[in-house]
Amino acid sequence: MDKIERYLYRHIEKVLRRGKMVFIGGPRQVGKTTLALRFLGSETGAEDPAYFNWDDPRDRPHIRNAEIPPDSDVVIFDEIHKYARWRNLIKGIYDTEGHRRRIIVTGSARLDYYRKGGDSLANRYRYFRLHPFSLPEWEAKRGDGSMDALLRFGGFPEPLIRGDETEHRIWQRDRLSRVVGEDLRDLERVREISLVEHLVDLLPDRVGAPLSLANLRQDLEVDHKTVARWIEILENMYLCFRIAPYGVPRIRAVKKEQKLYLWDWSRVPDAGARFENMVASQLLKYCHLIEDTEGRRMELRYLRDTDKREVDFVVLCEGKPLFAVEAKAGERSVSTAVRYFSERTPIPKFYQVHLGHRYFAKGKVTVLPFRKFCSVEKMP
C-alpha cells in the first residue's frame, strides 16, 4: 500500500520545492500520513524523528517546544490542528526555519477551518485535500477492472486493498468510533456524543435526496440549530459533504434544498444511491484538484425544479457550468429530466453515466459507461 503513489504527490512536490509549506487535509485513514512520509525518504516511516503526531502523547512536548531534529530537511506534523496554538507554532517554525526546511502539516479535519490562534498564515502554505481512491486512480495502480470492488469497499486504501468483507466491517466501525469518539471530543464542544453517533447512523439512508433537517431534528429530538451545527461539524471532519442546487432563469429551480453524500460511499445501503455517491465523490475530487492546483473557483451542484425534475450534478468553473452528470446505474435510455434541462439551460454538455457498456450521443447528451466518462473528462 505504501508504494502506491497518490495523485497529489507531484503537485505537493512542486510546492515544497518553491519553499512553501504544504497542508494536507482529508478524512481519517484516507492515506495522508502515508503520502507525507514519502517525502521523508526514510525507511523508518512513522518512527522517523522528523515525524510528529499530536495523537501520540510522547510527541506533544516536542511539538509544543518546537524541538525539531537539526539535520532533517523535511518535517511532518500530523493531527497538530488539535493543539489550540498550532497556528502560531507552525508560523514561528516556518518564519525561522522555512528557508531550510520543507514543512508538511496533515489533519483529518478541515485545516482551513480549524485555524485557532493569532497571526495569519497567508502566503506561507498551500492546502491540498486528499480524496479516497477514485476509479481512474485505482485502475491506474492496479491495472484491472475493479469497479465492483470500489463500489463494495469504497475508496479508502486499507479496506479496498484488502478486499475482505469482515475486515471492511471492522474497519468501518473502528474508523467511525475514532472520528466521533476522539476527533469530535478533541475539536468541538459537543456533549451529546451518543446523539451525534445516532446522526451518523441515520445519514447513509439520506444520501442522494434533498436533506431535511426538520426530519433529522425530529428523529434526534433536538432543535433545528443543533442538528444544523452537527451536520456542519461532520462536514468539517470529512465525514459527509453537501451540494447546493443550481438555478438558471428559464426553469423554476429549487434554491435552498441541499443534497448530502458520504466520503465513504460503501456505507450507503442502496445500490443505486451508492453508485450516485461514488459519482459525486469523483466529481468533488475533480473540483478540489482544480481548486487546489490551479486556483480556479469550482462548484459541485445539482439541478432540480419545483416539478421535481432533477439531474444529479452540475460542475461549475468560475460560476459557469462546464457539464452536468446524471448517474443511472441500470438505465440506458436518456432520462426525461436530462432531455428537458438540456433544452432549457446553458449547460453545454450532459452526461448520463451507467455501469454497463452502451455508448451513444444525441445533441448535447451523451450516454456512456462511468469508466468511459472518467477518461473523456480526464477525472483524477
C-alpha positions as CSV (number, residue, x, y, z in Angstrom):
1,M,0.0,0.0,0.0
2,D,2.8,2.5,0.9
3,K,4.3,2.0,-2.6
4,I,1.3,3.4,-4.4
5,E,2.0,7.0,-5.5
6,R,-1.1,9.0,-4.9
7,Y,-2.4,11.6,-7.4
8,L,-1.3,14.6,-5.3
9,Y,2.3,13.6,-4.8
10,R,3.9,15.5,-7.7
11,H,1.7,18.6,-7.1
12,I,2.9,18.6,-3.4
13,E,6.5,18.1,-4.5
14,K,6.4,21.2,-6.7
15,V,5.0,23.4,-3.9
16,L,7.6,22.2,-1.4
17,R,10.4,23.0,-3.9
18,R,9.1,26.5,-4.1
19,G,9.6,27.0,-0.4
20,K,6.0,27.0,0.8
21,M,4.5,24.7,3.5
22,V,2.0,22.1,2.4
23,F,-1.1,21.4,4.4
24,I,-2.9,18.1,3.6
25,G,-6.5,17.6,4.7
26,G,-8.9,14.8,4.2
27,P,-10.8,12.1,6.0
28,R,-9.2,9.9,8.6
29,Q,-7.4,6.9,7.1
30,V,-7.5,8.2,3.5
31,G,-3.7,8.0,3.3
32,K,-2.5,11.4,4.3
33,T,0.3,10.2,6.6
34,T,1.5,7.6,4.1
35,L,1.6,10.3,1.5
36,A,3.5,12.7,3.7
37,L,6.0,10.1,4.9
38,R,7.1,9.5,1.3
39,F,8.8,12.9,1.4
40,L,11.0,11.9,4.3
41,G,12.8,9.4,2.2
42,S,13.2,7.3,5.3
43,E,12.6,3.6,5.8
44,T,11.7,4.1,9.4
45,G,8.4,5.8,8.4
46,A,6.4,7.0,11.4
47,E,9.3,6.2,13.7
48,D,11.4,8.9,12.0
49,P,12.4,11.7,14.4
50,A,11.2,14.3,11.9
51,Y,7.6,12.9,12.1
52,F,5.5,14.3,14.9
53,N,1.9,13.1,15.7
54,W,-0.2,15.1,18.1
55,D,-2.2,11.9,18.8
56,D,0.9,10.4,20.3
57,P,1.4,11.8,23.9
58,R,5.1,11.2,23.6
59,D,5.3,13.7,20.7
60,R,3.3,16.5,22.4
61,P,6.2,18.1,24.5
62,H,8.5,18.1,21.4
63,I,5.7,19.8,19.4
64,R,5.0,22.5,22.0
65,N,8.7,23.2,22.3
66,A,9.3,23.1,18.6
67,E,12.1,20.5,19.1
68,I,13.0,19.7,15.5
69,P,15.9,17.4,14.5
70,P,18.7,19.7,13.3
71,D,19.6,17.6,10.3
72,S,16.2,16.9,8.9
73,D,15.2,18.6,5.6
74,V,11.5,17.6,5.8
75,V,9.4,17.9,9.0
76,I,5.9,16.4,9.3
77,F,3.3,17.5,11.8
78,D,0.3,15.1,11.9
79,E,-3.1,16.0,13.6
80,I,-1.5,19.1,15.0
81,H,-4.7,21.1,14.5
82,K,-5.9,19.5,17.7
83,Y,-3.4,21.7,19.6
84,A,-5.1,25.1,20.3
85,R,-2.0,27.1,19.5
86,W,-0.9,25.1,16.4
87,R,-1.2,28.0,14.0
88,N,1.2,30.3,15.8
89,L,3.6,27.4,16.4
90,I,3.7,26.5,12.7
91,K,4.1,30.1,11.7
92,G,7.0,30.6,14.1
93,I,8.8,27.4,12.8
94,Y,8.3,28.5,9.2
95,D,9.5,32.0,9.7
96,T,12.7,30.9,11.4
97,E,13.3,27.5,9.7
98,G,11.4,27.7,6.4
99,H,14.4,28.7,4.3
100,R,16.0,25.3,5.0
101,R,13.0,23.1,5.9
102,R,10.2,21.6,4.0
103,I,7.2,21.5,6.3
104,I,4.1,19.3,5.8
105,V,1.1,19.5,8.1
106,T,-1.6,16.9,7.9
107,G,-5.0,16.6,9.6
108,S,-8.2,14.6,9.5
109,A,-10.3,17.7,9.6
110,R,-10.6,20.9,7.5
111,L,-7.3,22.7,8.3
112,D,-8.7,25.9,6.7
113,Y,-11.5,25.8,9.3
114,Y,-9.6,24.8,12.5
115,R,-7.1,27.6,12.5
116,K,-7.2,28.7,16.1
117,G,-4.9,31.4,17.3
118,G,-3.1,34.6,16.2
119,D,-1.3,35.8,13.1
120,S,-2.2,34.8,9.6
121,L,-0.5,32.0,7.7
122,A,-1.4,33.7,4.4
123,N,1.0,33.1,1.6
124,R,3.0,30.7,3.7
125,Y,1.3,27.4,2.7
126,R,-0.8,25.6,0.1
127,Y,-3.7,23.5,1.1
128,F,-4.4,20.2,-0.6
129,R,-7.4,17.9,0.0
130,L,-6.7,14.2,-0.3
131,H,-9.6,12.1,-1.5
132,P,-10.2,8.3,-1.4
133,F,-9.2,6.3,-4.5
134,S,-11.4,7.0,-7.5
135,L,-11.9,4.6,-10.4
136,P,-9.2,6.2,-12.6
137,E,-6.6,6.4,-9.8
138,W,-7.4,2.9,-8.6
139,E,-7.2,1.3,-12.0
140,A,-4.0,3.2,-12.8
141,K,-2.4,1.5,-9.9
142,R,-3.9,-2.0,-10.1
143,G,-4.4,-2.3,-13.8
144,D,-7.6,-4.3,-13.7
145,G,-11.4,-3.7,-13.9
146,S,-12.1,-3.1,-10.2
147,M,-15.4,-1.2,-10.3
148,D,-17.2,-3.8,-8.3
149,A,-14.5,-3.7,-5.5
150,L,-14.6,0.1,-5.5
151,L,-18.4,0.1,-5.1
152,R,-18.3,-2.6,-2.4
153,F,-15.4,-1.5,-0.3
154,G,-15.2,2.3,-1.0
155,G,-12.1,4.2,-1.9
156,F,-10.2,4.2,1.4
157,P,-6.9,2.4,0.8
158,E,-6.9,-0.2,3.6
159,P,-10.3,-1.9,3.1
160,L,-10.1,-1.5,-0.7
161,I,-6.7,-3.2,-1.0
162,R,-7.6,-6.0,1.5
163,G,-10.9,-6.7,-0.2
164,D,-12.2,-8.7,2.8
165,E,-15.8,-8.2,3.9
166,T,-15.2,-8.9,7.6
167,E,-12.2,-6.7,7.8
168,H,-14.1,-4.0,6.0
169,R,-16.9,-4.0,8.6
170,I,-14.4,-3.9,11.5
171,W,-12.5,-1.1,9.8
172,Q,-15.8,1.0,9.3
173,R,-16.7,0.5,12.9
174,D,-13.3,1.5,14.2
175,R,-13.0,4.5,11.9
176,L,-16.4,5.9,12.9
177,S,-15.6,5.3,16.5
178,R,-12.4,7.3,16.3
179,V,-14.0,10.1,14.3
180,V,-16.9,10.6,16.6
181,G,-15.4,9.4,19.9
182,E,-11.9,11.0,19.6
183,D,-11.8,13.7,16.9
184,L,-15.1,15.2,17.9
185,R,-14.1,15.3,21.5
186,D,-10.7,17.0,20.7
187,L,-12.1,19.6,18.3
188,E,-15.6,20.5,19.2
189,R,-17.6,21.2,22.4
190,V,-20.3,18.6,21.9
191,R,-21.7,16.9,24.9
192,E,-24.3,14.7,23.3
193,I,-21.8,12.3,21.7
194,S,-24.4,9.4,21.6
195,L,-26.8,11.6,19.6
196,V,-24.1,12.5,17.1
197,E,-23.4,8.8,16.7
198,H,-27.1,8.3,16.1
199,L,-27.0,11.1,13.4
200,V,-24.0,9.4,11.7
201,D,-26.1,6.2,11.6
202,L,-29.0,8.0,10.0
203,L,-27.1,9.7,7.2
204,P,-26.5,6.7,4.8
205,D,-30.2,6.4,4.1
206,R,-30.4,10.1,3.3
207,V,-27.8,10.0,0.5
208,G,-28.9,11.4,-2.8
209,A,-32.1,13.0,-1.7
210,P,-32.7,16.6,-0.5
211,L,-31.6,16.6,3.1
212,S,-34.4,17.6,5.5
213,L,-33.0,19.0,8.8
214,A,-36.6,19.1,10.1
215,N,-36.8,15.3,9.8
216,L,-33.4,14.8,11.4
217,R,-34.4,17.1,14.2
218,Q,-37.5,15.0,14.9
219,D,-35.6,11.8,14.8
220,L,-32.9,13.1,17.2
221,E,-35.3,15.2,19.3
222,V,-33.1,18.2,19.3
223,D,-33.7,21.8,17.9
224,H,-33.0,22.8,14.3
225,K,-29.9,24.9,15.1
226,T,-28.3,21.9,16.9
227,V,-28.7,19.4,14.1
228,A,-27.6,22.0,11.6
229,R,-24.4,22.6,13.6
230,W,-23.8,18.9,13.9
231,I,-24.0,18.4,10.2
232,E,-21.6,21.2,9.6
233,I,-19.2,19.7,12.1
234,L,-19.4,16.3,10.3
235,E,-18.6,18.1,7.1
236,N,-15.6,19.8,8.6
237,M,-14.3,16.4,9.8
238,Y,-14.7,15.0,6.3
239,L,-17.4,12.5,7.1
240,C,-20.0,13.9,4.7
241,F,-20.5,16.8,2.2
242,R,-23.5,18.6,0.8
243,I,-24.1,20.2,-2.6
244,A,-26.5,23.1,-3.3
245,P,-28.9,23.5,-6.2
246,Y,-28.0,25.3,-9.4
247,G,-30.6,27.8,-10.6
248,V,-31.0,29.3,-14.1
249,P,-33.6,31.8,-15.3
250,R,-35.6,29.6,-17.6
251,I,-36.5,27.0,-15.1
252,R,-38.2,27.1,-11.7
253,A,-35.3,25.7,-9.9
254,V,-35.3,24.9,-6.1
255,K,-33.0,27.3,-4.3
256,K,-32.3,26.0,-0.8
257,E,-32.6,22.2,-0.5
258,Q,-29.1,20.6,-0.3
259,K,-28.2,17.0,-1.1
260,L,-25.9,15.0,1.2
261,Y,-23.2,12.4,0.3
262,L,-20.6,10.5,2.3
263,W,-16.9,10.4,1.9
264,D,-17.1,6.7,2.4
265,W,-19.8,5.6,-0.1
266,S,-19.5,2.0,0.9
267,R,-21.7,2.8,3.9
268,V,-24.7,3.6,1.6
269,P,-27.0,0.5,1.7
270,D,-29.0,1.2,-1.5
271,A,-27.1,0.1,-4.6
272,G,-28.3,3.0,-6.8
273,A,-27.6,5.6,-4.2
274,R,-24.2,4.2,-3.6
275,F,-23.3,4.5,-7.3
276,E,-24.6,8.1,-7.2
277,N,-22.5,8.8,-4.2
278,M,-19.4,7.3,-5.9
279,V,-20.0,9.6,-8.9
280,A,-20.5,12.6,-6.5
281,S,-17.2,11.8,-4.8
282,Q,-15.4,11.5,-8.2
283,L,-16.7,14.9,-9.3
284,L,-15.9,16.5,-5.9
285,K,-12.3,15.2,-6.2
286,Y,-12.1,16.7,-9.7
287,C,-13.3,20.1,-8.4
288,H,-11.0,20.1,-5.4
289,L,-8.0,19.1,-7.5
290,I,-8.5,22.0,-9.9
291,E,-9.1,24.4,-7.0
292,D,-6.0,23.2,-5.1
293,T,-3.6,23.1,-8.0
294,E,-4.9,25.8,-10.4
295,G,-6.6,28.2,-8.0
296,R,-9.9,28.3,-10.0
297,R,-13.2,28.5,-8.2
298,M,-15.0,25.2,-8.7
299,E,-18.5,24.2,-7.5
300,L,-20.4,20.9,-7.5
301,R,-24.2,21.4,-7.6
302,Y,-27.3,19.7,-8.7
303,L,-30.3,20.7,-10.9
304,R,-33.9,20.4,-9.7
305,D,-37.0,22.3,-10.4
306,T,-40.3,22.7,-8.5
307,D,-41.9,19.9,-10.6
308,K,-39.2,17.5,-9.1
309,R,-37.3,17.0,-12.4
310,E,-33.7,16.5,-11.4
311,V,-30.2,16.0,-12.8
312,D,-27.8,14.7,-10.2
313,F,-24.8,17.0,-10.7
314,V,-23.6,20.2,-12.4
315,V,-19.9,21.2,-12.4
316,L,-19.2,24.9,-12.5
317,C,-15.9,26.7,-13.0
318,E,-15.8,30.4,-12.0
319,G,-19.6,30.4,-11.9
320,K,-20.1,29.0,-15.4
321,P,-21.4,25.4,-16.0
322,L,-18.9,23.0,-17.6
323,F,-21.1,19.9,-17.7
324,A,-23.9,18.1,-16.0
325,V,-24.0,14.4,-14.9
326,E,-26.9,12.0,-14.3
327,A,-26.0,8.8,-12.5
328,K,-28.2,5.9,-13.5
329,A,-26.7,2.6,-12.6
330,G,-29.1,0.4,-14.7
331,E,-30.8,2.8,-17.1
332,R,-29.6,3.2,-20.7
333,S,-32.2,5.5,-22.3
334,V,-31.9,9.2,-21.8
335,S,-33.9,10.3,-18.8
336,T,-36.7,12.8,-19.3
337,A,-35.1,15.2,-16.9
338,V,-31.8,15.2,-18.8
339,R,-33.7,15.8,-22.0
340,Y,-35.7,18.6,-20.5
341,F,-32.9,20.5,-18.9
342,S,-30.6,20.1,-21.9
343,E,-33.1,22.1,-24.0
344,R,-33.6,24.8,-21.4
345,T,-30.3,25.5,-19.7
346,P,-26.9,27.0,-20.9
347,I,-25.1,23.9,-19.7
348,P,-23.0,22.8,-22.7
349,K,-22.7,19.1,-22.1
350,F,-24.9,16.5,-20.4
351,Y,-23.6,13.0,-19.5
352,Q,-25.7,10.1,-18.3
353,V,-23.4,7.6,-16.8
354,H,-24.1,3.9,-16.0
355,L,-22.4,0.6,-15.1
356,G,-23.0,-1.1,-18.5
357,H,-21.3,-0.8,-21.9
358,R,-23.8,1.2,-24.1
359,Y,-22.4,4.4,-25.6
360,F,-24.3,6.9,-27.7
361,A,-24.7,10.6,-28.2
362,K,-27.7,12.8,-29.2
363,G,-27.3,16.5,-29.3
364,K,-25.9,17.8,-26.0
365,V,-26.5,14.5,-24.3
366,T,-24.1,11.6,-24.1
367,V,-25.0,8.2,-22.5
368,L,-21.9,6.3,-21.6
369,P,-20.3,3.9,-19.1
370,F,-18.9,5.6,-16.0
371,R,-15.4,4.3,-16.8
372,K,-15.6,6.0,-20.2
373,F,-16.9,9.3,-18.8
374,C,-13.9,9.4,-16.4
375,S,-11.5,9.2,-19.4
376,V,-13.4,11.7,-21.5
377,E,-13.4,14.4,-18.8
378,K,-9.9,13.4,-17.5
379,M,-11.0,12.6,-14.0
380,P,-8.2,12.3,-11.4
